[in-house]
Amino acid sequence: MALVLDASISLSWFFPDERTGFTDAALELVAREECWVPALWRLEFPNALLAAERKRRLTRAERLQVLDEAARLRLRIDGHTHELRAISALAEQHNLSTYDAAYLELAARLDSALITLDRNLAAAGAAAGVIVHAPGRLSASQLRRRYNI
């Protein structure tokens, strides 16, 4: 089964204070499963790192190292171009940003599970009939058991 990982998950792997058993289990999945992100992840991920650097959560050298490490992850980048009104409507329907709506749309289109730390996105995914893996909905051990990791 394909999986869609949102930026909150992938960013957590590079901040020790954000790593948990759940996020580590998600990282293990990247090496074993077909894991997807929407094309906007290529902008959202480095932007979040730059914001973290500006808040002094990491140095410039650390940010550049994380970018190199993230580029080596086995994440598949979806090249689908969204129609502006369609993605806006999905965001409006579920009270999401259009960025989060892109993750939801990808999971629905691929008929895949969505892994997120974002409570609003998790709730929207569940309401849209997407399988959602999020803390509180699924523990790290359940995630590992489900995907045999």
Stockholm file with secondary structure:
# STOCKHOLM 1.0

chainA/1-149         MALVLDASISLSWFFPDERTGFTDAALELVAREECWVPALWRLEFPNALLAAERKRRLTRAERLQVLDEAARLRLRIDGHTHELRAISALAEQHNLSTYDAAYLELAARLDSALITLDRNLAAAGAAAGVIVHAPGRLSASQLRRRYNI
#=GR chainA/1-149 SS CCEEECHHHHHHTTCGGGCCHHHHHHHHHHHHSCEEEETTHHHHHHHHHHHHHHTTSSCHHHHHHHHHHHHTSCEEEECCCCCHHHHHHHHHHHTCCHHHHHHHHHHHHHTCEEECSCHHHHHHHHHTTCCEECTTTSCHHHHHHHHTC
#=GC SS_cons         CCEEECHHHHHHTTCGGGCCHHHHHHHHHHHHSCEEEETTHHHHHHHHHHHHHHTTSSCHHHHHHHHHHHHTSCEEEECCCCCHHHHHHHHHHHTCCHHHHHHHHHHHHHTCEEECSCHHHHHHHHHTTCCEECTTTSCHHHHHHHHTC
//
